Amino acid sequence: IGVWVGVGSVDESPEQAGSTHYLEHLLFKGTSRRSALDISSAIESVGGDINAFTAKEYTCYYVRILDNDLPLAMDVVADMVTSSLVEPAEVDAERNVVLEEIAMRDDDPADAVHDLLAGQMWGDAPLGRSILGSVESITGMARDTVNDYYRQRYRPRNIVVAAAGNLEHDAVVKLVAEAFGVDGFLSGDDEPAAPRIGGIAPDVATGVALLQRPTEQANLLLGMPGLNRNDPRRFALGVLNAALGGGMSSRLFQEIRERRGLAYSVYSFAAQHAETGMFGVYVGCQPKRADEVLDLARSVLADVASSGITDDELASGKGQARGNLVLGMEDTSARMGRLAKAELVYDELPSIDELLTRIDAVTMDDVRELASSLLSAPPALAVVGPFDDATRFEAAIG
C-alpha cells in the first residue's frame, strides 16, 4: 500500500528548499500513539517493509506486507501521515541525518551530476532545485517552517491511498475510512485536488556546469528540453529513448562502449514533469577521454536528429516498451504506483491493452519528427570530475 501526498520539492519556496524531503524523514519519528521505534517494529515484527520517498511533484509512504496484516499497515501509515508530532528535538536530530544524505549525494558523482544538470538547465526555478535542499537551507530551517508546511500541505484533498495485491476494494476503502478518520482528519467538504497537469514551463538555459571532484572517472550528462508528462508524443519518445540509449543494443551503447571501449556506463533517459521535461545522455569515462566521448555522443544525437532511426530500431524500441510495461505489472509495488499516479498526475487510468495499442501506433514518422525537434536543440552539459575549468567543454556543446 502507498499513501501518496501531492506535494513535492516544486511546491517549495527558495526559503523552504528541502522541506518536503525533510518532512518525509520526520514523519517516521513518532505520533501521540507511537514512538519511532513503535512505527518500525510494528511493521518489521510481521515481516513487512516500510519506507518513503520524495520526488519533485509528490511524496509517497509505502508498506509491503502480508495480506492478513493489511489493517495493521494501514493504521500505522495513516497515523504517521496524519498525526506526526514533529517534535523540536527530532527536527534537530534529523537535521544531521539529512545533511549526511546531502553529503552522500555529493560523494556519488553519478548522482550529483543529475542535480547539477537540473540546476544548469532550470536555474532557481523549482524544477532546478535539488529535492534534498542545500546545506544552507537545511541548516537554517526552523521547526516551525517544517511543521507549518506539514499542517498546510498534508490535507485530505492532497492525499491518495493506493493498494495492490490480494485484497478487495471495498475492504480497503473501509480500512482507509477508519484509519484516516481519527481525530476528525476526514471532516470537512474539501474536493480532491486536481491532478498536476500542465503549467508554465520554466526558461531553459544551455552552457556548462562543472563540479570539481578528484574522481578517477569523469561523469558527463548532456541535457535538452524534453516533453511534459501528458504530451501525446511520449510514446514515440519511449521508442526513441530505447533506440538511442535504452539498453546494450542501443546506438549510444554500441558506439561508445562496444565498438570503442570508451565507457562502462552509458545511457539515455527521459524525465517528465507536469509542465516540461528533460531528455538526457549520461556517460562515465576516463577524464582523458571526456572530449572524445562528448564528440561521439553529440555525433550520434545529430545523426538521429537528421536521419531518424532504422526499421529494426523502431521494432526493437516498441518491443522494449511493451515488454517493460507488461513485465513491470508483475510487481505489486509498480501496480500500486500506477494507480496513485493516475489520480495525482495523469487524470486517466488506461488499461494495459490501451497502452500497448498506443505503443504499437507509433510510426517511423512520429519518431523522426520528434527526434528532429528534440535532439537538435542546444544542450546543457553537467560535468563532475577532476577538471579545473568549465570553459574547456564549451566547444563540445556549441
C-alpha positions as CSV (number, residue, x, y, z in Angstrom):
1,I,0.0,0.0,0.0
2,G,1.1,3.6,-0.6
3,V,-0.1,6.8,0.9
4,W,0.8,9.4,-1.7
5,V,0.7,13.1,-0.9
6,G,0.5,15.5,-3.9
7,V,3.3,17.7,-2.6
8,G,7.0,17.7,-3.8
9,S,10.0,19.9,-4.0
10,V,8.5,22.0,-6.8
11,D,6.0,23.3,-4.2
12,E,8.7,24.9,-2.0
13,S,9.7,28.5,-1.9
14,P,13.5,29.1,-2.0
15,E,13.4,29.5,1.8
16,Q,11.7,26.1,2.1
17,A,14.1,24.3,-0.1
18,G,14.4,20.7,1.1
19,S,11.4,20.9,3.5
20,T,9.3,18.3,1.7
21,H,12.1,15.7,2.0
22,Y,13.0,16.8,5.5
23,L,9.4,16.3,6.5
24,E,9.3,12.8,4.9
25,H,12.1,11.8,7.4
26,L,10.3,13.4,10.4
27,L,7.0,11.6,9.9
28,F,8.8,8.4,11.0
29,K,9.7,10.0,14.3
30,G,6.6,9.5,16.3
31,T,2.9,10.3,16.9
32,S,0.9,10.6,20.1
33,R,0.1,6.9,19.7
34,R,3.5,5.5,18.6
35,S,7.2,6.3,19.0
36,A,9.6,6.0,16.2
37,L,10.6,2.5,17.4
38,D,6.9,1.5,17.6
39,I,6.3,2.5,14.0
40,S,9.2,0.5,12.6
41,S,8.8,-2.5,14.9
42,A,5.1,-2.8,14.2
43,I,5.7,-3.5,10.5
44,E,9.0,-5.4,10.8
45,S,7.7,-7.7,13.5
46,V,5.3,-9.2,10.9
47,G,8.0,-9.4,8.2
48,G,6.9,-6.2,6.4
49,D,8.9,-3.3,5.0
50,I,8.0,0.4,5.5
51,N,9.7,3.3,3.7
52,A,9.1,6.5,1.8
53,F,10.5,8.7,-1.0
54,T,10.2,12.3,-2.0
55,A,10.0,13.3,-5.7
56,K,9.7,16.7,-7.3
57,E,5.9,16.5,-7.5
58,Y,4.8,14.1,-4.8
59,T,5.8,12.2,-1.7
60,C,5.0,8.5,-1.0
61,Y,4.9,6.5,2.2
62,Y,4.6,2.8,1.4
63,V,4.4,-0.6,3.1
64,R,4.9,-4.1,1.7
65,I,3.2,-6.6,4.0
66,L,1.4,-9.9,4.1
67,D,-2.3,-9.6,3.1
68,N,-3.5,-10.6,6.5
69,D,-1.6,-7.7,8.1
70,L,-3.1,-5.0,5.8
71,P,-5.2,-3.5,8.7
72,L,-2.1,-3.0,10.8
73,A,-0.2,-1.4,7.9
74,M,-3.0,0.9,7.1
75,D,-3.3,2.0,10.7
76,V,0.4,2.6,11.1
77,V,1.0,4.6,7.9
78,A,-2.2,6.7,8.4
79,D,-1.1,7.5,11.9
80,M,2.3,8.7,10.6
81,V,0.8,10.8,7.8
82,T,-2.0,12.5,9.8
83,S,-0.6,12.7,13.3
84,S,3.1,13.3,13.4
85,L,4.3,15.4,16.3
86,V,7.3,16.9,14.5
87,E,8.9,17.4,17.9
88,P,11.6,20.1,18.1
89,A,14.2,17.6,19.4
90,E,13.5,15.3,16.5
91,V,13.8,18.1,14.0
92,D,17.2,19.0,15.3
93,A,18.4,15.3,15.4
94,E,17.1,14.5,11.9
95,R,18.7,17.7,10.5
96,N,22.1,15.9,10.8
97,V,20.7,12.9,9.0
98,V,19.5,15.0,6.1
99,L,22.8,16.8,5.9
100,E,24.5,13.3,5.8
101,E,22.3,12.4,2.9
102,I,23.3,15.6,1.1
103,A,27.0,14.7,1.7
104,M,26.3,11.1,0.4
105,R,24.8,12.6,-2.8
106,D,27.8,14.8,-3.2
107,D,30.1,11.9,-2.8
108,D,28.3,10.0,-5.5
109,P,29.3,11.8,-8.8
110,A,26.8,9.7,-10.8
111,D,24.0,11.1,-8.6
112,A,25.4,14.6,-8.1
113,V,25.6,15.2,-11.9
114,H,21.8,14.9,-12.3
115,D,21.2,17.6,-9.7
116,L,23.9,19.7,-11.3
117,L,22.3,19.4,-14.8
118,A,18.8,20.3,-13.4
119,G,20.3,23.4,-11.9
120,Q,22.1,24.4,-15.0
121,M,19.0,24.0,-17.2
122,W,16.3,25.4,-15.0
123,G,18.3,27.6,-12.6
124,D,16.5,28.7,-9.5
125,A,13.1,27.6,-10.8
126,P,11.5,24.9,-8.6
127,L,12.4,22.1,-11.0
128,G,16.1,23.3,-11.0
129,R,16.4,22.9,-7.2
130,S,17.5,19.7,-5.5
131,I,14.9,17.6,-3.7
132,L,17.3,17.4,-0.8
133,G,17.7,21.1,-0.5
134,S,21.1,22.6,0.3
135,V,23.3,22.6,3.3
136,E,22.4,26.2,3.9
137,S,18.6,25.7,3.7
138,I,18.6,22.6,5.9
139,T,20.9,24.1,8.5
140,G,18.8,27.2,8.8
141,M,15.4,25.6,8.7
142,A,13.3,26.1,11.8
143,R,10.9,23.6,13.3
144,D,8.0,26.0,12.7
145,T,8.9,26.1,9.0
146,V,8.6,22.4,8.6
147,N,5.6,22.0,10.9
148,D,3.7,24.7,9.2
149,Y,4.5,23.2,5.8
150,Y,3.2,19.8,7.1
151,R,-0.1,21.2,8.5
152,Q,-0.8,23.2,5.3
153,R,0.0,20.5,2.8
154,Y,-0.9,17.2,4.3
155,R,-4.7,17.6,4.0
156,P,-7.2,15.0,2.7
157,R,-7.6,16.8,-0.6
158,N,-3.9,16.2,-1.4
159,I,-3.8,12.5,-0.4
160,V,-4.3,9.4,-2.5
161,V,-4.2,5.9,-1.0
162,A,-3.3,3.1,-3.5
163,A,-3.0,-0.6,-2.9
164,A,-2.3,-3.7,-4.9
165,G,-2.2,-7.4,-4.1
166,N,-4.6,-9.9,-2.6
167,L,-7.3,-7.6,-1.5
168,E,-10.8,-6.4,-2.0
169,H,-11.5,-2.7,-2.9
170,D,-14.5,-2.3,-0.6
171,A,-12.5,-3.7,2.3
172,V,-9.6,-1.3,1.6
173,V,-12.0,1.7,1.4
174,K,-13.4,0.7,4.8
175,L,-9.9,0.5,6.3
176,V,-8.9,3.8,4.9
177,A,-12.0,5.5,6.3
178,E,-11.3,4.0,9.8
179,A,-7.5,4.7,9.8
180,F,-7.7,8.3,8.4
181,G,-10.9,9.2,10.3
182,V,-9.2,9.5,13.6
183,D,-9.4,12.9,15.3
184,G,-11.6,14.3,12.6
185,F,-9.0,14.3,9.9
186,L,-11.6,13.5,7.2
187,S,-14.1,16.1,8.4
188,G,-14.9,18.9,6.1
189,D,-16.1,19.1,2.5
190,D,-12.9,19.7,0.5
191,E,-12.9,18.5,-3.0
192,P,-9.9,16.4,-4.2
193,A,-7.1,18.5,-5.6
194,A,-7.0,18.4,-9.4
195,P,-4.3,16.2,-11.0
196,R,-1.0,18.1,-11.5
197,I,-1.3,18.7,-15.3
198,G,0.2,21.5,-17.4
199,G,1.6,24.8,-16.2
200,I,4.1,27.3,-17.5
201,A,7.4,25.7,-18.4
202,P,10.5,27.4,-16.9
203,D,13.0,29.1,-19.0
204,V,15.8,26.8,-20.2
205,A,19.5,27.6,-20.2
206,T,22.4,25.9,-22.0
207,G,26.0,26.2,-21.0
208,V,28.3,24.1,-18.9
209,A,28.1,23.4,-15.1
210,L,31.2,21.9,-13.6
211,L,31.6,20.3,-10.1
212,Q,35.3,19.7,-9.5
213,R,36.0,16.4,-7.8
214,P,39.2,14.4,-7.6
215,T,37.5,11.3,-9.1
216,E,39.0,8.6,-11.3
217,Q,36.1,8.9,-13.7
218,A,34.5,11.9,-15.5
219,N,30.7,11.9,-15.2
220,L,29.1,13.7,-18.2
221,L,25.5,14.5,-18.6
222,L,24.1,16.2,-21.7
223,G,20.5,17.5,-21.4
224,M,18.0,19.2,-23.6
225,P,14.3,20.2,-23.2
226,G,12.0,17.2,-23.3
227,L,8.3,16.5,-23.2
228,N,5.8,17.1,-20.4
229,R,4.3,14.1,-18.8
230,N,1.0,14.2,-20.7
231,D,2.3,15.0,-24.1
232,P,0.8,12.5,-26.6
233,R,4.2,12.1,-28.2
234,R,5.5,10.4,-25.0
235,F,5.0,7.0,-26.6
236,A,7.2,8.0,-29.5
237,L,9.7,9.3,-27.0
238,G,9.8,5.9,-25.3
239,V,10.7,4.3,-28.6
240,L,13.3,6.9,-29.4
241,N,14.9,6.6,-26.0
242,A,15.2,2.8,-26.3
243,A,16.9,3.2,-29.7
244,L,19.3,5.8,-28.5
245,G,20.4,4.6,-25.1
246,G,17.8,2.2,-23.6
247,G,20.0,-0.9,-23.4
248,M,23.0,-2.8,-24.7
249,S,21.7,-2.8,-28.3
250,S,21.2,0.9,-28.4
251,R,23.2,3.3,-30.6
252,L,25.0,5.1,-27.8
253,F,26.0,1.8,-26.0
254,Q,27.2,0.3,-29.3
255,E,29.1,3.3,-30.5
256,I,30.7,4.3,-27.2
257,R,31.2,1.1,-25.3
258,E,31.0,-1.9,-27.6
259,R,32.9,-0.6,-30.6
260,R,35.4,1.7,-28.9
261,G,35.5,0.7,-25.2
262,L,35.4,4.3,-24.1
263,A,33.0,3.9,-21.1
264,Y,31.4,1.3,-18.9
265,S,28.1,3.1,-18.2
266,V,26.3,5.0,-21.0
267,Y,22.6,5.5,-21.3
268,S,19.9,8.0,-22.3
269,F,16.8,8.9,-20.3
270,A,13.6,11.0,-20.4
271,A,12.4,12.8,-17.2
272,Q,8.9,14.1,-17.5
273,H,7.0,16.6,-15.3
274,A,3.7,18.4,-15.4
275,E,4.9,21.4,-17.4
276,T,8.0,20.3,-19.1
277,G,10.7,17.5,-19.3
278,M,14.3,16.7,-20.0
279,F,16.0,14.3,-22.4
280,G,19.5,13.4,-21.3
281,V,22.5,11.3,-22.1
282,Y,24.9,10.1,-19.4
283,V,28.4,8.7,-19.9
284,G,31.0,7.8,-17.3
285,C,34.6,7.7,-18.7
286,Q,38.2,8.3,-18.0
287,P,38.8,12.1,-17.8
288,K,41.3,12.0,-20.7
289,R,38.5,10.5,-22.9
290,A,35.9,13.1,-22.0
291,D,36.3,15.3,-25.1
292,E,36.2,12.2,-27.4
293,V,33.2,10.8,-25.7
294,L,31.2,14.0,-25.8
295,D,32.0,14.5,-29.5
296,L,30.9,10.9,-30.2
297,A,27.7,11.3,-28.2
298,R,26.8,14.6,-30.0
299,S,27.5,12.9,-33.3
300,V,25.1,10.1,-32.5
301,L,22.4,12.6,-31.5
302,A,22.9,14.7,-34.6
303,D,22.7,11.6,-36.9
304,V,19.4,10.5,-35.3
305,A,18.1,14.1,-35.4
306,S,18.8,14.4,-39.1
307,S,18.1,10.8,-40.3
308,G,15.9,9.2,-37.7
309,I,16.2,5.6,-36.6
310,T,16.1,2.4,-38.6
311,D,13.2,0.0,-39.1
312,D,14.9,-2.5,-36.9
313,E,15.4,0.1,-34.1
314,L,11.7,1.1,-34.4
315,A,10.6,-2.5,-34.0
316,S,13.1,-3.1,-31.1
317,G,12.1,0.1,-29.4
318,K,8.4,-0.9,-29.5
319,G,9.2,-4.3,-28.2
320,Q,11.2,-2.9,-25.3
321,A,8.4,-0.5,-24.4
322,R,5.8,-3.3,-24.5
323,G,8.0,-5.7,-22.5
324,N,8.9,-3.2,-19.8
325,L,5.2,-2.3,-19.4
326,V,3.9,-5.8,-19.1
327,L,6.7,-7.3,-17.0
328,G,6.6,-4.3,-14.7
329,M,3.0,-5.2,-13.8
330,E,4.2,-8.4,-12.2
331,D,5.4,-6.3,-9.3
332,T,2.7,-5.2,-6.8
333,S,4.6,-2.0,-6.0
334,A,4.6,-1.0,-9.7
335,R,0.8,-1.6,-9.8
336,M,0.3,0.4,-6.7
337,G,2.3,3.3,-8.1
338,R,0.5,3.2,-11.4
339,L,-2.9,3.6,-9.6
340,A,-1.7,6.5,-7.5
341,K,-0.1,8.4,-10.4
342,A,-3.3,8.0,-12.4
343,E,-5.0,10.1,-9.7
344,L,-2.2,12.5,-8.9
345,V,-0.6,13.4,-12.3
346,Y,-2.3,11.8,-15.2
347,D,-6.1,12.0,-14.7
348,E,-6.6,8.8,-16.5
349,L,-6.0,5.1,-16.0
350,P,-5.8,3.4,-19.4
351,S,-5.8,-0.4,-19.4
352,I,-2.6,-2.2,-20.2
353,D,-4.2,-3.2,-23.6
354,E,-4.8,0.5,-24.3
355,L,-1.3,1.4,-23.5
356,L,0.0,-1.4,-25.7
357,T,-2.2,-0.1,-28.5
358,R,-0.7,3.4,-28.1
359,I,2.8,2.0,-28.3
360,D,2.0,-0.1,-31.4
361,A,0.6,3.0,-33.1
362,V,3.9,4.8,-33.0
363,T,5.2,5.3,-36.6
364,M,8.6,6.0,-38.1
365,D,7.4,9.5,-39.0
366,D,6.4,10.1,-35.4
367,V,9.9,9.2,-34.1
368,R,11.6,11.1,-36.9
369,E,9.7,14.3,-36.3
370,L,10.3,14.0,-32.6
371,A,14.0,13.3,-33.0
372,S,14.4,16.3,-35.3
373,S,12.9,18.7,-32.9
374,L,14.2,17.2,-29.6
375,L,17.7,16.3,-30.5
376,S,18.6,19.4,-32.5
377,A,18.1,21.7,-29.5
378,P,21.2,23.3,-28.0
379,P,22.1,21.1,-25.0
380,A,23.3,21.9,-21.5
381,L,26.2,19.9,-20.0
382,A,26.9,18.9,-16.4
383,V,30.4,17.6,-15.6
384,V,31.6,16.1,-12.3
385,G,35.3,15.2,-12.3
386,P,38.9,16.3,-12.0
387,F,38.7,19.4,-14.1
388,D,39.6,22.9,-13.2
389,D,37.9,24.9,-16.0
390,A,34.3,24.6,-17.4
391,T,35.2,26.6,-20.5
392,R,37.2,23.7,-21.9
393,F,33.8,21.9,-22.5
394,E,32.0,24.8,-24.2
395,A,33.1,23.8,-27.7
396,A,31.6,20.3,-27.1
397,I,28.1,21.8,-26.8
398,G,28.5,24.7,-29.2
